[in-house]
């Protein structure tokens, strides 16, 4: 399975692929997250992150 740009993951899940991820919604931010790391919260909330660039 190839992970593609636009793939989403939620806070608490394991990151499926290393890359730059962006929070879906407002306010938003982006962060590099490595494959296997736990997807972090943002502003102390569980959020959905979208892959915007592969590492």
CHARMM-style PDB file with segment names, atoms N, HN, CA, C and O in Angstrom:
ATOM      1  N   UNK     1       0.846  -1.198   0.000  1.00  0.00      PROA
ATOM      2  CA  UNK     1       0.000   0.000   0.000  1.00  0.00      PROA
ATOM      3  C   UNK     1       0.884   1.252   0.000  1.00  0.00      PROA
ATOM      4  O   UNK     1       1.807   1.359   0.808  1.00  0.00      PROA
ATOM      5  N   UNK     2       0.614   2.166  -0.872  1.00  0.00      PROA
ATOM      6  HN  UNK     2      -0.135   2.080  -1.528  1.00  0.00      PROA
ATOM      7  CA  UNK     2       1.349   3.419  -0.946  1.00  0.00      PROA
ATOM      8  C   UNK     2       0.532   4.509  -0.266  1.00  0.00      PROA
ATOM      9  O   UNK     2      -0.637   4.720  -0.589  1.00  0.00      PROA
ATOM     10  N   UNK     3       1.159   5.192   0.672  1.00  0.00      PROA
ATOM     11  HN  UNK     3       2.108   5.021   0.934  1.00  0.00      PROA
ATOM     12  CA  UNK     3       0.489   6.310   1.336  1.00  0.00      PROA
ATOM     13  C   UNK     3       0.647   7.538   0.462  1.00  0.00      PROA
ATOM     14  O   UNK     3       1.754   7.859   0.029  1.00  0.00      PROA
ATOM     15  N   UNK     4      -0.460   8.229   0.199  1.00  0.00      PROA
ATOM     16  HN  UNK     4      -1.359   7.968   0.550  1.00  0.00      PROA
ATOM     17  CA  UNK     4      -0.455   9.339  -0.736  1.00  0.00      PROA
ATOM     18  C   UNK     4      -0.736  10.667  -0.032  1.00  0.00      PROA
ATOM     19  O   UNK     4      -1.273  10.712   1.075  1.00  0.00      PROA
ATOM     20  N   UNK     5      -0.351  11.746  -0.720  1.00  0.00      PROA
ATOM     21  HN  UNK     5       0.085  11.709  -1.619  1.00  0.00      PROA
ATOM     22  CA  UNK     5      -0.687  13.084  -0.244  1.00  0.00      PROA
ATOM     23  C   UNK     5      -2.204  13.140  -0.044  1.00  0.00      PROA
ATOM     24  O   UNK     5      -2.966  12.655  -0.880  1.00  0.00      PROA
ATOM     25  N   UNK     6      -2.628  13.733   1.064  1.00  0.00      PROA
ATOM     26  HN  UNK     6      -2.008  14.127   1.743  1.00  0.00      PROA
ATOM     27  CA  UNK     6      -4.053  13.808   1.365  1.00  0.00      PROA
ATOM     28  C   UNK     6      -4.509  12.755   2.362  1.00  0.00      PROA
ATOM     29  O   UNK     6      -5.621  12.833   2.883  1.00  0.00      PROA
ATOM     30  N   UNK     7      -3.650  11.761   2.633  1.00  0.00      PROA
ATOM     31  HN  UNK     7      -2.746  11.697   2.209  1.00  0.00      PROA
ATOM     32  CA  UNK     7      -3.950  10.757   3.651  1.00  0.00      PROA
ATOM     33  C   UNK     7      -4.174  11.468   4.983  1.00  0.00      PROA
ATOM     34  O   UNK     7      -3.494  12.450   5.281  1.00  0.00      PROA
ATOM     35  N   UNK     8      -5.117  10.984   5.782  1.00  0.00      PROA
ATOM     36  HN  UNK     8      -5.669  10.186   5.540  1.00  0.00      PROA
ATOM     37  CA  UNK     8      -5.373  11.599   7.083  1.00  0.00      PROA
ATOM     38  C   UNK     8      -5.092  10.611   8.216  1.00  0.00      PROA
ATOM     39  O   UNK     8      -5.158   9.394   8.040  1.00  0.00      PROA
ATOM     40  N   UNK     9      -4.779  11.170   9.375  1.00  0.00      PROA
ATOM     41  HN  UNK     9      -4.725  12.159   9.518  1.00  0.00      PROA
ATOM     42  CA  UNK     9      -4.569  10.393  10.588  1.00  0.00      PROA
ATOM     43  C   UNK     9      -5.028  11.247  11.761  1.00  0.00      PROA
ATOM     44  O   UNK     9      -4.938  12.474  11.729  1.00  0.00      PROA
ATOM     45  N   UNK    10      -5.526  10.567  12.810  1.00  0.00      PROA
ATOM     46  HN  UNK    10      -5.599   9.570  12.836  1.00  0.00      PROA
ATOM     47  CA  UNK    10      -6.030  11.291  13.976  1.00  0.00      PROA
ATOM     48  C   UNK    10      -5.041  11.234  15.129  1.00  0.00      PROA
ATOM     49  O   UNK    10      -4.213  10.327  15.216  1.00  0.00      PROA
ATOM     50  N   UNK    11      -5.143  12.220  16.012  1.00  0.00      PROA
ATOM     51  HN  UNK    11      -5.816  12.957  15.941  1.00  0.00      PROA
ATOM     52  CA  UNK    11      -4.348  12.251  17.239  1.00  0.00      PROA
ATOM     53  C   UNK    11      -4.446  10.889  17.932  1.00  0.00      PROA
ATOM     54  O   UNK    11      -5.532  10.334  18.095  1.00  0.00      PROA
ATOM     55  N   UNK    12      -3.290  10.370  18.334  1.00  0.00      PROA
ATOM     56  HN  UNK    12      -2.408  10.821  18.202  1.00  0.00      PROA
ATOM     57  CA  UNK    12      -3.235   9.095  19.052  1.00  0.00      PROA
ATOM     58  C   UNK    12      -2.935   7.903  18.167  1.00  0.00      PROA
ATOM     59  O   UNK    12      -2.528   6.856  18.669  1.00  0.00      PROA
ATOM     60  N   UNK    13      -3.128   8.036  16.848  1.00  0.00      PROA
ATOM     61  HN  UNK    13      -3.460   8.887  16.441  1.00  0.00      PROA
ATOM     62  CA  UNK    13      -2.800   6.951  15.924  1.00  0.00      PROA
ATOM     63  C   UNK    13      -1.306   6.950  15.644  1.00  0.00      PROA
ATOM     64  O   UNK    13      -0.621   7.933  15.928  1.00  0.00      PROA
ATOM     65  N   UNK    14      -0.794   5.860  15.093  1.00  0.00      PROA
ATOM     66  HN  UNK    14      -1.350   5.061  14.862  1.00  0.00      PROA
ATOM     67  CA  UNK    14       0.597   5.798  14.645  1.00  0.00      PROA
ATOM     68  C   UNK    14       0.685   6.415  13.257  1.00  0.00      PROA
ATOM     69  O   UNK    14      -0.157   6.150  12.399  1.00  0.00      PROA
ATOM     70  N   UNK    15       1.703   7.236  13.039  1.00  0.00      PROA
ATOM     71  HN  UNK    15       2.387   7.451  13.736  1.00  0.00      PROA
ATOM     72  CA  UNK    15       1.903   7.886  11.750  1.00  0.00      PROA
ATOM     73  C   UNK    15       2.221   6.828  10.687  1.00  0.00      PROA
ATOM     74  O   UNK    15       3.153   6.045  10.869  1.00  0.00      PROA
ATOM     75  N   UNK    16       1.463   6.789   9.576  1.00  0.00      PROA
ATOM     76  HN  UNK    16       0.705   7.426   9.429  1.00  0.00      PROA
ATOM     77  CA  UNK    16       1.672   5.755   8.562  1.00  0.00      PROA
ATOM     78  C   UNK    16       2.865   6.004   7.645  1.00  0.00      PROA
ATOM     79  O   UNK    16       3.372   5.068   7.025  1.00  0.00      PROA
ATOM     80  N   UNK    17       3.321   7.256   7.549  1.00  0.00      PROA
ATOM     81  HN  UNK    17       2.909   8.016   8.052  1.00  0.00      PROA
ATOM     82  CA  UNK    17       4.444   7.583   6.653  1.00  0.00      PROA
ATOM     83  C   UNK    17       5.089   8.892   7.100  1.00  0.00      PROA
ATOM     84  O   UNK    17       4.399   9.815   7.532  1.00  0.00      PROA
ATOM     85  N   UNK    18       6.400   8.966   6.994  1.00  0.00      PROA
ATOM     86  HN  UNK    18       6.961   8.217   6.643  1.00  0.00      PROA
ATOM     87  CA  UNK    18       7.111  10.201   7.357  1.00  0.00      PROA
ATOM     88  C   UNK    18       6.800  11.299   6.355  1.00  0.00      PROA
ATOM     89  O   UNK    18       6.773  11.062   5.148  1.00  0.00      PROA
ATOM     90  N   UNK    19       6.564  12.504   6.863  1.00  0.00      PROA
ATOM     91  HN  UNK    19       6.585  12.697   7.844  1.00  0.00      PROA
ATOM     92  CA  UNK    19       6.307  13.629   5.982  1.00  0.00      PROA
ATOM     93  C   UNK    19       5.879  14.847   6.761  1.00  0.00      PROA
ATOM     94  O   UNK    19       5.977  14.891   7.987  1.00  0.00      PROA
ATOM     95  N   UNK    20       5.402  15.834   6.029  1.00  0.00      PROA
ATOM     96  HN  UNK    20       5.323  15.798   5.033  1.00  0.00      PROA
ATOM     97  CA  UNK    20       4.873  17.051   6.645  1.00  0.00      PROA
ATOM     98  C   UNK    20       3.356  16.910   6.686  1.00  0.00      PROA
ATOM     99  O   UNK    20       2.711  16.660   5.668  1.00  0.00      PROA
ATOM    100  N   UNK    21       2.814  17.073   7.863  1.00  0.00      PROA
ATOM    101  HN  UNK    21       3.338  17.276   8.690  1.00  0.00      PROA
ATOM    102  CA  UNK    21       1.378  16.911   8.107  1.00  0.00      PROA
ATOM    103  C   UNK    21       0.790  18.249   8.517  1.00  0.00      PROA
ATOM    104  O   UNK    21       1.455  19.055   9.168  1.00  0.00      PROA
ATOM    105  N   UNK    22      -0.469  18.486   8.131  1.00  0.00      PROA
ATOM    106  HN  UNK    22      -1.009  17.831   7.602  1.00  0.00      PROA
ATOM    107  CA  UNK    22      -1.155  19.749   8.418  1.00  0.00      PROA
ATOM    108  C   UNK    22      -2.462  19.447   9.136  1.00  0.00      PROA
ATOM    109  O   UNK    22      -3.169  18.502   8.787  1.00  0.00      PROA
ATOM    110  N   UNK    23      -2.777  20.258  10.146  1.00  0.00      PROA
ATOM    111  HN  UNK    23      -2.202  21.026  10.431  1.00  0.00      PROA
ATOM    112  CA  UNK    23      -4.043  20.100  10.863  1.00  0.00      PROA
ATOM    113  C   UNK    23      -5.193  20.491   9.939  1.00  0.00      PROA
ATOM    114  O   UNK    23      -5.151  21.533   9.286  1.00  0.00      PROA
ATOM    115  N   UNK    24      -6.226  19.636   9.892  1.00  0.00      PROA
ATOM    116  HN  UNK    24      -6.260  18.790  10.423  1.00  0.00      PROA
ATOM    117  CA  UNK    24      -7.432  19.929   9.117  1.00  0.00      PROA
ATOM    118  C   UNK    24      -8.296  20.866   9.952  1.00  0.00      PROA
ATOM    119  O   UNK    24      -8.640  20.539  11.088  1.00  0.00      PROA
ATOM    120  N   UNK    25      -8.650  22.025   9.403  1.00  0.00      PROA
ATOM    121  HN  UNK    25      -8.370  22.290   8.481  1.00  0.00      PROA
ATOM    122  CA  UNK    25      -9.509  22.966  10.116  1.00  0.00      PROA
ATOM    123  C   UNK    25      -8.769  24.236  10.498  1.00  0.00      PROA
ATOM    124  O   UNK    25      -7.656  24.492  10.038  1.00  0.00      PROA
ATOM    125  N   UNK    26      -9.417  25.033  11.355  1.00  0.00      PROA
ATOM    126  HN  UNK    26     -10.322  24.826  11.729  1.00  0.00      PROA
ATOM    127  CA  UNK    26      -8.872  26.318  11.767  1.00  0.00      PROA
ATOM    128  C   UNK    26      -8.903  26.397  13.292  1.00  0.00      PROA
ATOM    129  O   UNK    26      -9.917  26.019  13.878  1.00  0.00      PROA
ATOM    130  N   UNK    27      -7.861  26.862  13.964  1.00  0.00      PROA
ATOM    131  HN  UNK    27      -7.037  27.169  13.488  1.00  0.00      PROA
ATOM    132  CA  UNK    27      -6.575  27.250  13.383  1.00  0.00      PROA
ATOM    133  C   UNK    27      -5.815  26.017  12.927  1.00  0.00      PROA
ATOM    134  O   UNK    27      -6.065  24.910  13.403  1.00  0.00      PROA
ATOM    135  N   UNK    28      -4.892  26.215  12.009  1.00  0.00      PROA
ATOM    136  HN  UNK    28      -4.689  27.115  11.622  1.00  0.00      PROA
ATOM    137  CA  UNK    28      -4.136  25.100  11.469  1.00  0.00      PROA
ATOM    138  C   UNK    28      -2.645  25.333  11.680  1.00  0.00      PROA
ATOM    139  O   UNK    28      -2.204  26.451  11.946  1.00  0.00      PROA
ATOM    140  N   UNK    29      -1.890  24.267  11.557  1.00  0.00      PROA
ATOM    141  HN  UNK    29      -2.248  23.359  11.341  1.00  0.00      PROA
ATOM    142  CA  UNK    29      -0.434  24.328  11.606  1.00  0.00      PROA
ATOM    143  C   UNK    29       0.073  23.135  10.832  1.00  0.00      PROA
ATOM    144  O   UNK    29      -0.694  22.233  10.495  1.00  0.00      PROA
ATOM    145  N   UNK    30       1.345  23.125  10.551  1.00  0.00      PROA
ATOM    146  HN  UNK    30       1.969  23.858  10.825  1.00  0.00      PROA
ATOM    147  CA  UNK    30       1.940  21.945   9.932  1.00  0.00      PROA
ATOM    148  C   UNK    30       3.149  21.528  10.745  1.00  0.00      PROA
ATOM    149  O   UNK    30       3.755  22.343  11.441  1.00  0.00      PROA
ATOM    150  N   UNK    31       3.501  20.240  10.653  1.00  0.00      PROA
ATOM    151  HN  UNK    31       3.009  19.578  10.088  1.00  0.00      PROA
ATOM    152  CA  UNK    31       4.624  19.717  11.420  1.00  0.00      PROA
ATOM    153  C   UNK    31       5.174  18.479  10.738  1.00  0.00      PROA
ATOM    154  O   UNK    31       4.425  17.708  10.139  1.00  0.00      PROA
ATOM    155  N   UNK    32       6.497  18.286  10.828  1.00  0.00      PROA
ATOM    156  HN  UNK    32       7.106  18.912  11.315  1.00  0.00      PROA
ATOM    157  CA  UNK    32       7.057  17.029  10.339  1.00  0.00      PROA
ATOM    158  C   UNK    32       6.769  15.930  11.362  1.00  0.00      PROA
ATOM    159  O   UNK    32       7.003  16.115  12.556  1.00  0.00      PROA
ATOM    160  N   UNK    33       6.271  14.804  10.902  1.00  0.00      PROA
ATOM    161  HN  UNK    33       6.081  14.654   9.932  1.00  0.00      PROA
ATOM    162  CA  UNK    33       5.989  13.676  11.787  1.00  0.00      PROA
ATOM    163  C   UNK    33       6.585  12.431  11.128  1.00  0.00      PROA
ATOM    164  O   UNK    33       6.342  12.168   9.950  1.00  0.00      PROA
ATOM    165  N   UNK    34       7.359  11.677  11.888  1.00  0.00      PROA
ATOM    166  HN  UNK    34       7.557  11.891  12.844  1.00  0.00      PROA
ATOM    167  CA  UNK    34       8.036  10.497  11.358  1.00  0.00      PROA
ATOM    168  C   UNK    34       7.148   9.262  11.458  1.00  0.00      PROA
ATOM    169  O   UNK    34       6.348   9.122  12.383  1.00  0.00      PROA
ATOM    170  N   UNK    35       7.310   8.366  10.478  1.00  0.00      PROA
ATOM    171  HN  UNK    35       7.960   8.480   9.727  1.00  0.00      PROA
ATOM    172  CA  UNK    35       6.564   7.107  10.462  1.00  0.00      PROA
ATOM    173  C   UNK    35       6.748   6.388  11.792  1.00  0.00      PROA
ATOM    174  O   UNK    35       7.862   6.280  12.303  1.00  0.00      PROA
ATOM    175  N   UNK    36       5.645   5.898  12.343  1.00  0.00      PROA
ATOM    176  HN  UNK    36       4.739   5.985  11.927  1.00  0.00      PROA
ATOM    177  CA  UNK    36       5.675   5.154  13.598  1.00  0.00      PROA
ATOM    178  C   UNK    36       5.469   6.004  14.831  1.00  0.00      PROA
ATOM    179  O   UNK    36       5.120   5.482  15.890  1.00  0.00      PROA
ATOM    180  N   UNK    37       5.681   7.326  14.714  1.00  0.00      PROA
ATOM    181  HN  UNK    37       5.965   7.750  13.854  1.00  0.00      PROA
ATOM    182  CA  UNK    37       5.431   8.213  15.856  1.00  0.00      PROA
ATOM    183  C   UNK    37       3.934   8.355  16.078  1.00  0.00      PROA
ATOM    184  O   UNK    37       3.138   8.159  15.159  1.00  0.00      PROA
ATOM    185  N   UNK    38       3.555   8.701  17.313  1.00  0.00      PROA
ATOM    186  HN  UNK    38       4.201   8.860  18.059  1.00  0.00      PROA
ATOM    187  CA  UNK    38       2.141   8.935  17.623  1.00  0.00      PROA
ATOM    188  C   UNK    38       1.751  10.312  17.089  1.00  0.00      PROA
ATOM    189  O   UNK    38       2.449  11.299  17.325  1.00  0.00      PROA
ATOM    190  N   UNK    39       0.635  10.368  16.371  1.00  0.00      PROA
ATOM    191  HN  UNK    39       0.069   9.567  16.179  1.00  0.00      PROA
ATOM    192  CA  UNK    39       0.119  11.639  15.853  1.00  0.00      PROA
ATOM    193  C   UNK    39      -0.253  12.515  17.057  1.00  0.00      PROA
ATOM    194  O   UNK    39      -1.020  12.087  17.919  1.00  0.00      PROA
ATOM    195  N   UNK    40       0.289  13.745  17.119  1.00  0.00      PROA
ATOM    196  HN  UNK    40       0.912  14.094  16.419  1.00  0.00      PROA
ATOM    197  CA  UNK    40       0.092  14.579  18.310  1.00  0.00      PROA
ATOM    198  C   UNK    40      -1.235  15.349  18.308  1.00  0.00      PROA
ATOM    199  O   UNK    40      -1.883  15.490  17.270  1.00  0.00      PROA
ATOM    200  N   UNK    41      -1.627  15.844  19.488  1.00  0.00      PROA
ATOM    201  HN  UNK    41      -1.101  15.730  20.331  1.00  0.00      PROA
ATOM    202  CA  UNK    41      -2.752  16.778  19.549  1.00  0.00      PROA
ATOM    203  C   UNK    41      -2.287  18.160  19.089  1.00  0.00      PROA
ATOM    204  O   UNK    41      -1.091  18.396  18.915  1.00  0.00      PROA
ATOM    205  N   UNK    42      -3.236  19.059  18.897  1.00  0.00      PROA
ATOM    206  HN  UNK    42      -4.207  18.867  19.038  1.00  0.00      PROA
ATOM    207  CA  UNK    42      -2.917  20.452  18.569  1.00  0.00      PROA
ATOM    208  C   UNK    42      -3.810  21.342  19.420  1.00  0.00      PROA
ATOM    209  O   UNK    42      -5.018  21.120  19.498  1.00  0.00      PROA
ATOM    210  N   UNK    43      -3.222  22.343  20.054  1.00  0.00      PROA
ATOM    211  HN  UNK    43      -2.241  22.523  19.990  1.00  0.00      PROA
ATOM    212  CA  UNK    43      -3.961  23.218  20.992  1.00  0.00      PROA
ATOM    213  C   UNK    43      -4.681  22.395  22.054  1.00  0.00      PROA
ATOM    214  O   UNK    43      -5.810  22.703  22.436  1.00  0.00      PROA
ATOM    215  N   UNK    44      -4.009  21.338  22.526  1.00  0.00      PROA
ATOM    216  HN  UNK    44      -3.092  21.088  22.216  1.00  0.00      PROA
ATOM    217  CA  UNK    44      -4.557  20.453  23.569  1.00  0.00      PROA
ATOM    218  C   UNK    44      -5.848  19.761  23.150  1.00  0.00      PROA
ATOM    219  O   UNK    44      -6.660  19.391  23.999  1.00  0.00      PROA
ATOM    220  N   UNK    45      -6.042  19.586  21.839  1.00  0.00      PROA
ATOM    221  HN  UNK    45      -5.384  19.887  21.149  1.00  0.00      PROA
ATOM    222  CA  UNK    45      -7.250  18.902  21.340  1.00  0.00      PROA
ATOM    223  C   UNK    45      -6.841  17.777  20.394  1.00  0.00      PROA
ATOM    224  O   UNK    45      -5.824  17.865  19.706  1.00  0.00      PROA
ATOM    225  N   UNK    46      -7.646  16.728  20.372  1.00  0.00      PROA
ATOM    226  HN  UNK    46      -8.472  16.657  20.931  1.00  0.00      PROA
ATOM    227  CA  UNK    46      -7.471  15.674  19.377  1.00  0.00      PROA
ATOM    228  C   UNK    46      -7.949  16.223  18.038  1.00  0.00      PROA
ATOM    229  O   UNK    46      -9.050  16.764  17.937  1.00  0.00      PROA
ATOM    230  N   UNK    47      -7.118  16.081  17.017  1.00  0.00      PROA
ATOM    231  HN  UNK    47      -6.224  15.642  17.099  1.00  0.00      PROA
ATOM    232  CA  UNK    47      -7.427  16.650  15.700  1.00  0.00      PROA
ATOM    233  C   UNK    47      -7.100  15.630  14.609  1.00  0.00      PROA
ATOM    234  O   UNK    47      -6.474  14.602  14.862  1.00  0.00      PROA
ATOM    235  N   UNK    48      -7.537  15.940  13.401  1.00  0.00      PROA
ATOM    236  HN  UNK    48      -8.046  16.776  13.195  1.00  0.00      PROA
ATOM    237  CA  UNK    48      -7.162  15.160  12.226  1.00  0.00      PROA
ATOM    238  C   UNK    48      -6.047  15.893  11.504  1.00  0.00      PROA
ATOM    239  O   UNK    48      -6.124  17.103  11.288  1.00  0.00      PROA
ATOM    240  N   UNK    49      -5.016  15.158  11.135  1.00  0.00      PROA
ATOM    241  HN  UNK    49      -4.954  14.176  11.310  1.00  0.00      PROA
ATOM    242  CA  UNK    49      -3.889  15.698  10.376  1.00  0.00      PROA
ATOM    243  C   UNK    49      -3.956  15.145   8.962  1.00  0.00      PROA
ATOM    244  O   UNK    49      -4.354  13.997   8.762  1.00  0.00      PROA
ATOM    245  N   UNK    50      -3.563  15.967   7.961  1.00  0.00      PROA
ATOM    246  HN  UNK    50      -3.240  16.899   8.124  1.00  0.00      PROA
ATOM    247  CA  UNK    50      -3.538  15.546   6.560  1.00  0.00      PROA
ATOM    248  C   UNK    50      -2.113  15.636   6.047  1.00  0.00      PROA
ATOM    249  O   UNK    50      -1.427  16.633   6.275  1.00  0.00      PROA
ATOM    250  N   UNK    51      -1.663  14.590   5.349  1.00  0.00      PROA
ATOM    251  HN  UNK    51      -2.220  13.780   5.164  1.00  0.00      PROA
ATOM    252  CA  UNK    51      -0.316  14.573   4.770  1.00  0.00      PROA
ATOM    253  C   UNK    51      -0.261  15.543   3.601  1.00  0.00      PROA
ATOM    254  O   UNK    51      -1.049  15.442   2.660  1.00  0.00      PROA
ATOM    255  N   UNK    52       0.690  16.501   3.667  1.00  0.00      PROA
ATOM    256  HN  UNK    52       1.330  16.583   4.431  1.00  0.00      PROA
ATOM    257  CA  UNK    52       0.808  17.484   2.585  1.00  0.00      PROA
ATOM    258  C   UNK    52       2.109  17.336   1.793  1.00  0.00      PROA
ATOM    259  O   UNK    52       2.211  17.820   0.666  1.00  0.00      PROA
ATOM    260  N   UNK    53       3.113  16.657   2.392  1.00  0.00      PROA
ATOM    261  HN  UNK    53       3.030  16.263   3.307  1.00  0.00      PROA
ATOM    262  CA  UNK    53       4.370  16.440   1.668  1.00  0.00      PROA
ATOM    263  C   UNK    53       5.083  15.226   2.235  1.00  0.00      PROA
ATOM    264  O   UNK    53       5.222  15.096   3.452  1.00  0.00      PROA
ATOM    265  N   UNK    54       5.533  14.340   1.362  1.00  0.00      PROA
ATOM    266  HN  UNK    54       5.420  14.446   0.375  1.00  0.00      PROA
ATOM    267  CA  UNK    54       6.290  13.174   1.801  1.00  0.00      PROA
ATOM    268  C   UNK    54       7.703  13.582   2.179  1.00  0.00      PROA
ATOM    269  O   UNK    54       8.267  14.515   1.607  1.00  0.00      PROA
ATOM    270  N   UNK    55       8.268  12.879   3.144  1.00  0.00      PROA
ATOM    271  HN  UNK    55       7.810  12.121   3.609  1.00  0.00      PROA
ATOM    272  CA  UNK    55       9.644  13.182   3.583  1.00  0.00      PROA
ATOM    273  C   UNK    55      10.647  12.515   2.652  1.00  0.00      PROA
ATOM    274  OT1 UNK    55      11.855  12.647   2.849  1.00  0.00      PROA
TER     275      UNK     55
END
